[in-house]
Amino acid sequence: MSRTLEATSPRTGDQAPPLQHLLQHWRDYYELTKPGVVALMVFTAVVGNLLASPGIIPWNALIVGNIGIALAAGSAAAINHLVDRRVDARMKRTEGRPLPTGHLRTGHAIFFAGALGVSGLSLLYFAVNPLTAWLTFGSLIGYAFIYTLFLKRATPQNIVIGGAAGAAPPVLGWVAVTGTIDPHALLLFLIIFTWTPPHFWALAIHRREEYASVDIPMLPVTHGDRFTRWQILFYTVLLVGVTMLPFVTGMSGLLYLAGATVLGARYLWFGIEMLRRNEDRSLPMRSFGYSIVYLMALFAFLLLDAYLPIALAPLLG
């Protein structure tokens, strides 16, 4: 009751000018952008930049391009907060977000999301290249509207289909540099696309009761815990196979192969142990945490493999 009243009644400073209100509530606006998720997306976009041109990268692609991608991703995250605000108020994991608590009103979030989206896409269109802007726009629509408004509530395969939007940043980074979609960029897309289901389903197992209480058909809710754990293992095996493709296609070398093999073996261990030790309630969240480290380390190995020989070349003559 108190949360409902708080969310619907004006708060001190709500009538302040937009800039003043932004400064007063900057932490709430910052939270709307899901900064941790955006940071991971921008990191993969930067990797796309660097792998597209292992040399001098145009400043507009590296700096302006990633600012634009970050703004667009933040806009999509804010729209996700808007669409899910009533569901968020009923889930323990999300009840403290700015909209359910009433720290921000709906109108503020709509204006903020729109400003971020227009700013980011404009930067990409006019300062980088139109193709990057259009692909980013498609990614924003895919996550903020197709996934959040429709897929999330329509099918237990929501995260599989909707994962395409989250897998786009390395392609966006690549296109920002070259202006074209390269097959190697699509390999980076495929890695994140395959990584998304086991990453998110581990969290969904941990939060299964909460998703069930708000009628969101996540896989553990519709098909049960055991089935989801099998699916996590299946997708992890598939992911390990996909991560071998950069080496197989000649995109990367032995350093990347070694890193991907070790990282993948650890991820497979989590998948197997989640099946063997069904009673260990900590394993899903441990797997979820490792999956983030896994993706960052995997992309770091891609960079090391591409740039270490260049850095060592002068020393080796």
Phi and psi in degrees as a GROMACS rama.xvg file:
@    title "Ramachandran Plot"
@    xaxis  label "Phi"
@    yaxis  label "Psi"
@TYPE xy
-64.4905  -35.7978  SER-2
-67.3146  -38.8636  ARG-3
-62.715  -45.9057  THR-4
-62.8433  -39.9853  LEU-5
-65.6223  -37.6752  GLU-6
-75.4794  -20.8031  ALA-7
-109.433  -9.47119  THR-8
-102.167  147.089  SER-9
-63.0748  146.483  PRO-10
-110.108  160.79  ARG-11
-57.9335  130.24  THR-12
93.7983  -6.69832  GLY-13
-63.5335  -28.5734  ASP-14
-90.5131  3.61425  GLN-15
-67.5265  155.513  ALA-16
-55.9419  152.135  PRO-17
-53.0551  -44.6543  PRO-18
-65.4665  -42.8911  LEU-19
-62.9639  -41.164  GLN-20
-64.2352  -39.4174  HIS-21
-62.7221  -42.074  LEU-22
-67.5603  -36.5056  LEU-23
-70.4223  -32.4436  GLN-24
-119.708  33.4278  HIS-25
-62.0756  -32.0642  TRP-26
-65.5622  -37.6881  ARG-27
-68.4639  -42.4803  ASP-28
-63.7686  -40.0396  TYR-29
-60.6157  -41.5755  TYR-30
-65.6048  -32.4958  GLU-31
-58.6938  -27.9035  LEU-32
-82.7841  -2.29685  THR-33
50.0227  64.6455  LYS-34
-58.1293  -34.6313  PRO-35
-63.9554  -42.9356  GLY-36
-66.4406  -44.7626  VAL-37
-62.7272  -39.4546  VAL-38
-60.7394  -42.1055  ALA-39
-65.5961  -39.6708  LEU-40
-64.5339  -43.5002  MET-41
-66.1994  -37.0713  VAL-42
-59.503  -44.9548  PHE-43
-68.8284  -30.884  THR-44
-67.1344  -40.675  ALA-45
-62.5784  -40.58  VAL-46
-60.3043  -41.2741  VAL-47
-59.7584  -42.6893  GLY-48
-54.4345  -53.4102  ASN-49
-69.6394  -35.1332  LEU-50
-76.5766  -24.5214  LEU-51
-68.605  -29.2357  ALA-52
-148.933  86.3491  SER-53
-70.4706  71.187  PRO-54
-173.097  -137.647  GLY-55
-80.6572  123.696  ILE-56
-101.81  134.577  ILE-57
-55.3584  132.813  PRO-58
-60.9521  -33.5251  TRP-59
-66.8738  -33.3773  ASN-60
-73.2212  -44.2007  ALA-61
-73.6462  -43.4919  LEU-62
-94.8762  -61.9647  ILE-63
-64.0178  -40.0117  VAL-64
-59.7309  -44.909  GLY-65
-76.1428  -27.4013  ASN-66
-63.9573  -44.9685  ILE-67
-62.5102  -42.5135  GLY-68
-63.164  -42.2221  ILE-69
-63.8973  -42.3384  ALA-70
-64.1203  -43.1359  LEU-71
-65.2639  -40.3459  ALA-72
-65.2852  -39.6814  ALA-73
-63.9478  -36.8097  GLY-74
-62.9388  -45.5699  SER-75
-61.0593  -39.6435  ALA-76
-64.8462  -40.7238  ALA-77
-65.2644  -38.8781  ALA-78
-63.976  -38.8678  ILE-79
-59.2822  -42.9146  ASN-80
-59.4142  -42.1192  HIS-81
-63.8442  -49.0539  LEU-82
-64.6295  -37.7813  VAL-83
-96.2482  11.9116  ASP-84
-61.4787  -36.6175  ARG-85
-74.8712  -38.5135  ARG-86
-66.3714  -41.863  VAL-87
-58.6819  -35.2969  ASP-88
-66.1748  -18.4076  ALA-89
-103.124  -1.24899  ARG-90
-113.464  134.274  MET-91
-61.2827  -37.502  LYS-92
-64.4726  -27.5391  ARG-93
-121.704  0.154596  THR-94
-66.235  -18.1707  GLU-95
-90.8242  6.62255  GLY-96
-67.7286  160.102  ARG-97
-59.5566  -36.009  PRO-98
-77.246  -46.5856  LEU-99
-60.1448  -34.1399  PRO-100
-80.3496  -13.8913  THR-101
84.7119  6.09438  GLY-102
-61.4498  -32.4565  HIS-103
-127.123  147.989  LEU-104
-94.0024  161.943  ARG-105
-57.14  -42.5179  THR-106
-61.0505  -39.1747  GLY-107
-61.5427  -45.0169  HIS-108
-67.3075  -37.7067  ALA-109
-62.7049  -46.908  ILE-110
-62.278  -43.2236  PHE-111
-64.4253  -46.0744  PHE-112
-62.1335  -42.8631  ALA-113
-64.0783  -42.3236  GLY-114
-63.7073  -42.6751  ALA-115
-62.9824  -46.6411  LEU-116
-62.7887  -47.9059  GLY-117
-63.7126  -42.9206  VAL-118
-62.7626  -47.6573  SER-119
-64.0459  -46.7401  GLY-120
-67.7257  -35.0908  LEU-121
-65.0318  -43.9943  SER-122
-58.041  -46.073  LEU-123
-65.6509  -40.4694  LEU-124
-70.0467  -46.4147  TYR-125
-92.0254  -26.7917  PHE-126
-108.694  -12.4612  ALA-127
-117.202  -88.5099  VAL-128
-163.715  153.245  ASN-129
-60.4037  -35.6755  PRO-130
-62.6662  -42.0694  LEU-131
-61.0962  -41.1058  THR-132
-63.8718  -44.4892  ALA-133
-67.9793  -39.9173  TRP-134
-65.8925  -38.7401  LEU-135
-65.4223  -40.8365  THR-136
-60.4935  -43.1898  PHE-137
-62.8076  -38.9223  GLY-138
-64.784  -42.0007  SER-139
-61.2874  -47.1336  LEU-140
-62.6009  -40.7122  ILE-141
-61.8068  -42.8825  GLY-142
-81.7075  -50.0009  TYR-143
-71.9392  -31.2304  ALA-144
-115.968  -56.4739  PHE-145
-63.7613  -47.2285  ILE-146
-74.2729  -55.5513  TYR-147
-67.3662  -43.4048  THR-148
-80.8083  -33.8621  LEU-149
-116.338  -64.2203  PHE-150
-60.7183  -39.748  LEU-151
-56.9679  -32.4631  LYS-152
-106.471  0.619849  ARG-153
-104.448  -29.2253  ALA-154
-153.247  145.89  THR-155
-68.7354  -10.194  PRO-156
-90.043  16.8199  GLN-157
-53.8065  -46.8604  ASN-158
-74.1073  -24.8944  ILE-159
-69.6648  -49.615  VAL-160
-71.9232  -46.2114  ILE-161
-69.7029  -15.1735  GLY-162
-64.0227  -15.8387  GLY-163
-60.6779  -37.4692  ALA-164
-65.3512  -42.2927  ALA-165
-72.4222  -16.5939  GLY-166
-89.6932  -2.45991  ALA-167
-74.8556  -30.5155  ALA-168
-51.104  -43.7872  PRO-169
-63.4219  -31.8487  PRO-170
-67.323  -42.0841  VAL-171
-61.1469  -42.8541  LEU-172
-62.7813  -40.2712  GLY-173
-65.5425  -47.3064  TRP-174
-66.091  -31.3191  VAL-175
-60.3278  -32.1177  ALA-176
-85.6897  -44.9507  VAL-177
-100.64  -22.8875  THR-178
77.1936  6.18952  GLY-179
-136.345  159.241  THR-180
-95.3852  114.453  ILE-181
-97.8958  146.289  ASP-182
-55.6817  -33.8511  PRO-183
-66.9552  -34.3921  HIS-184
-64.3349  -36.9645  ALA-185
-68.202  -27.6247  LEU-186
-64.0417  -40.9639  LEU-187
-63.5871  -41.1834  LEU-188
-57.9873  -46.5986  PHE-189
-63.3107  -37.192  LEU-190
-60.9003  -49.97  ILE-191
-69.0325  -36.5471  ILE-192
-60.7558  -41.3511  PHE-193
-76.1049  -29.6628  THR-194
-70.7083  -30.8481  TRP-195
-60.8529  -46.709  THR-196
-60.3888  -51.4178  PRO-197
-65.4612  -31.1188  PRO-198
-61.5919  -51.9642  HIS-199
-80.5735  -34.6899  PHE-200
-64.7199  -28.5746  TRP-201
-62.6136  -43.0683  ALA-202
-65.5181  -39.7828  LEU-203
-63.8676  -34.7429  ALA-204
-62.1726  -45.8142  ILE-205
-63.2044  -32.9383  HIS-206
-109.511  25.5614  ARG-207
-57.6814  -44.7684  ARG-208
-63.074  -37.3708  GLU-209
-66.8935  -43.7019  GLU-210
-63.8465  -38.1119  TYR-211
-64.4768  -37.0238  ALA-212
-67.8904  -21.9472  SER-213
-112.079  15.5055  VAL-214
59.7228  37.0377  ASP-215
-98.8667  120.103  ILE-216
-80.9798  59.5846  PRO-217
-66.4595  153.753  MET-218
-53.4966  -42.6963  LEU-219
-63.8035  -25.7765  PRO-220
-75.8733  -43.3669  VAL-221
-86.019  -31.7288  THR-222
-120.724  -2.39502  HIS-223
93.0446  163.425  GLY-224
-64.8665  -47.8866  ASP-225
-63.354  -44.5105  ARG-226
-60.9401  -41.2528  PHE-227
-63.9354  -39.6156  THR-228
-64.2254  -37.3407  ARG-229
-64.6678  -40.1607  TRP-230
-65.7587  -37.6337  GLN-231
-61.1065  -44.4263  ILE-232
-64.6233  -43.0565  LEU-233
-59.7168  -47.9275  PHE-234
-68.1067  -31.0406  TYR-235
-67.9899  -41.863  THR-236
-59.7438  -45.3751  VAL-237
-61.0115  -42.2009  LEU-238
-60.9569  -45.7883  LEU-239
-59.7641  -40.0757  VAL-240
-63.7585  -43.5025  GLY-241
-63.2129  -37.8916  VAL-242
-69.5201  -11.4313  THR-243
-80.1046  -17.405  MET-244
-62.6394  -39.2275  LEU-245
-56.7811  -36.1369  PRO-246
-73.338  -44.5222  PHE-247
-61.258  -37.8901  VAL-248
-85.6227  -2.70739  THR-249
84.8994  5.95874  GLY-250
-69.0292  -36.3414  MET-251
-132.522  169.67  SER-252
-115.265  -153.79  GLY-253
-68.5818  -34.2513  LEU-254
-61.6125  -45.691  LEU-255
-63.8241  -43.2997  TYR-256
-58.4024  -43.9823  LEU-257
-63.2946  -45.5586  ALA-258
-63.5403  -45.1344  GLY-259
-63.8285  -35.8015  ALA-260
-66.8531  -46.2545  THR-261
-66.1557  -45.8228  VAL-262
-62.4545  -42.5081  LEU-263
-66.2807  -37.5218  GLY-264
-61.1153  -41.5807  ALA-265
-65.224  -40.6896  ARG-266
-65.4909  -40.29  TYR-267
-62.4353  -36.6299  LEU-268
-58.2486  -43.8326  TRP-269
-61.0995  -44.0827  PHE-270
-61.5329  -42.5802  GLY-271
-68.3257  -44.892  ILE-272
-65.38  -32.6341  GLU-273
-64.716  -28.8001  MET-274
-79.7966  -40.9219  LEU-275
-71.4062  -37.9034  ARG-276
-116.321  66.5628  ARG-277
-60.6333  -26.7658  ASN-278
-80.09  -13.7762  GLU-279
-80.3254  101.522  ASP-280
-75.0992  -11.1482  ARG-281
-84.7568  -20.1787  SER-282
-61.7164  -43.0632  LEU-283
-56.4679  -44.0882  PRO-284
-72.5093  -31.4617  MET-285
-65.4525  -40.2304  ARG-286
-64.4831  -42.2937  SER-287
-59.6924  -47.0934  PHE-288
-62.7552  -42.777  GLY-289
-65.0638  -34.9488  TYR-290
-59.8287  -33.7938  SER-291
-70.1155  -45.6845  ILE-292
-60.7727  -41.7541  VAL-293
-56.7991  -49.6851  TYR-294
-65.7331  -42.7816  LEU-295
-63.2271  -43.553  MET-296
-67.5665  -38.79  ALA-297
-60.8206  -46.1811  LEU-298
-69.6265  -31.2891  PHE-299
-64.8202  -38.5463  ALA-300
-65.8706  -34.3346  PHE-301
-59.711  -43.3295  LEU-302
-66.7652  -47.018  LEU-303
-58.6758  -42.8279  LEU-304
-63.3675  -35.3923  ASP-305
-80.0576  -36.7696  ALA-306
-103.397  -22.5731  TYR-307
-61.1763  -43.427  LEU-308
-60.7202  -35.6216  PRO-309
-66.6412  -41.1946  ILE-310
-68.4344  -33.6035  ALA-311
-87.5142  -13.3126  LEU-312
-54.9231  -45.6799  ALA-313
-63.335  -32.8322  PRO-314
-73.2072  -30.398  LEU-315
-90.1666  -2.89334  LEU-316
